[in-house]
Amino acid sequence: MKSDIFNNPIYQETDLIDLIYKNKLDLFDQVLVEDTIGMELFKTISGLDIRIAKPDMYSISKEEFDKTCQQDWFIPDEYKDMDIEAFLVDECPKEHYQRLVDELQEFRARNMLPLLRVLKYIVDTLRKNNILWGVGRGSSVASYTLYLIGIHKIDSIKYDLDWREFLR
């Protein structure tokens, strides 16, 4: 079976008939069909309250989808508008400033500053609700920036971890 970029199944008319026969169509809120010829008639005859969408409504590239999602983070405005770089500079001891500058340059080059704002919001929310999260995993512990935000508790400078390991 085919699927759209959101991994929603795209059904053919025969698939819909099979779902009706098995009485399973009511499990779906919306049905995407590959071929819309006769679908309005099918909907009328079956008496089912289904919405039919053309799959090409969802035909955007993965890059467009990612860009849209990264621009529309569902976080409070105070975090969307936050100067994350200024926050991190304030958190950073002066002797580690160059390391932070180097990492932020890479985050900026990869358009990842919005992600840092989201991570700050997540950490603040976890702290506010007394929710425990992990000490750190994998290459993320090489990032001093993530350490300053509070994503992990591993001081990558103390352990001499190369930050390039994280942003490869």
C-alpha positions in Angstrom: 0.0 0.0 0.0 1.2 3.5 -0.8 1.5 6.3 1.8 1.9 10.1 1.7 4.8 12.0 3.2 3.0 12.0 6.6 2.9 8.2 6.4 -0.9 8.2 6.0 -2.1 5.3 3.9 -3.4 6.1 0.4 -6.2 3.7 -0.5 -7.4 2.6 -3.9 -11.1 2.0 -4.5 -10.8 -1.7 -4.0 -9.1 -1.1 -0.6 -12.1 1.0 0.5 -14.5 -1.7 -0.6 -12.5 -4.2 1.4 -12.5 -2.0 4.5 -16.3 -1.6 4.2 -16.8 -5.3 3.8 -14.7 -5.9 6.9 -16.6 -3.1 8.7 -13.4 -1.3 9.5 -13.9 2.0 7.7 -15.2 3.7 10.8 -11.7 3.5 12.3 -10.7 6.3 10.0 -11.3 10.0 10.3 -10.2 10.7 6.8 -9.5 8.5 3.9 -7.0 9.4 1.2 -7.7 7.9 -2.2 -5.4 7.4 -5.1 -8.1 7.6 -7.7 -11.0 10.0 -7.0 -13.1 9.0 -10.0 -16.4 7.9 -8.7 -15.6 8.5 -5.0 -18.4 11.0 -4.4 -20.8 8.5 -5.9 -19.2 5.8 -3.7 -19.6 8.0 -0.6 -23.3 8.6 -1.4 -24.1 5.0 -2.1 -22.3 3.7 0.9 -24.0 6.2 3.2 -20.7 6.5 5.1 -19.7 9.8 6.6 -16.1 9.8 5.2 -14.0 12.6 3.9 -12.1 12.0 0.8 -8.9 13.9 0.2 -6.7 13.9 -2.9 -3.2 12.6 -2.0 -1.7 15.4 -4.0 -2.9 17.8 -1.3 0.0 16.5 0.7 2.6 16.3 -2.0 5.3 18.6 -0.5 8.9 17.6 -0.3 10.4 16.3 2.9 12.5 19.5 3.0 9.4 21.7 2.7 7.7 19.7 5.4 10.7 19.9 7.8 11.1 23.7 7.2 7.4 24.2 7.9 7.5 22.2 11.1 10.6 24.0 12.3 9.0 27.4 11.7 5.8 26.4 13.5 7.0 25.1 16.8 4.2 25.0 19.3 5.9 26.8 22.1 5.0 29.9 24.1 5.8 33.2 22.4 8.3 34.1 25.1 10.4 31.1 23.9 9.8 31.8 20.2 11.1 35.4 20.6 13.9 34.5 23.1 17.4 35.6 22.3 18.8 32.1 22.9 22.4 33.2 22.1 22.2 36.0 24.7 20.8 33.5 27.3 23.7 31.1 26.6 26.3 33.8 26.8 24.9 34.7 30.2 25.1 31.1 31.4 28.6 30.5 30.1 31.7 31.1 32.3 34.1 33.5 30.6 36.8 30.8 30.3 34.5 28.7 28.1 33.2 31.5 25.9 35.1 30.6 22.8 33.8 27.0 22.9 30.3 28.4 23.1 30.9 30.8 20.2 32.3 28.0 18.0 29.3 25.8 18.7 26.7 28.6 18.2 28.3 29.4 14.9 27.6 25.8 13.7 24.0 25.9 15.2 23.4 29.1 13.3 24.9 27.8 10.0 22.5 24.8 10.2 19.5 27.0 11.1 19.1 25.2 14.4 18.7 28.2 16.7 14.9 27.7 16.7 15.5 24.1 17.9 17.6 25.4 20.8 14.7 27.6 21.9 12.4 24.5 21.8 14.9 22.6 23.9 15.1 25.4 26.4 11.3 25.4 26.7 11.3 21.6 27.2 13.9 21.7 29.9 12.1 24.6 31.7 8.8 22.6 31.5 10.4 19.5 32.9 12.0 21.4 35.7 8.8 23.3 36.5 6.9 20.0 36.8 9.7 18.2 38.7 10.1 15.6 35.9 13.4 13.8 35.8 15.1 13.3 32.5 18.3 11.5 31.4 21.8 12.6 32.2 22.8 12.4 28.5 23.3 10.0 25.6 25.4 9.6 22.6 27.1 12.4 20.8 24.8 15.0 22.3 27.0 15.0 25.4 29.8 16.5 23.3 27.8 19.7 23.0 28.6 22.3 25.6 25.6 24.4 24.3 23.2 21.6 25.2 24.9 21.3 28.6 24.2 25.0 29.3 20.6 24.6 28.3 20.3 21.6 30.6 19.6 18.9 28.0 22.2 16.7 29.7 24.5 16.9 32.7 27.8 16.1 31.1 30.3 19.0 31.1 31.9 18.3 27.7 34.7 20.7 28.5 35.6 19.0 31.7 35.8 15.6 29.9 37.6 17.1 26.9 34.9 16.0 24.4 35.1 17.3 20.9 32.0 19.3 20.1 32.3 18.4 16.3 31.3 14.9 17.3 27.8 16.1 17.9 27.3 18.3 14.8 28.7 16.0 12.1 
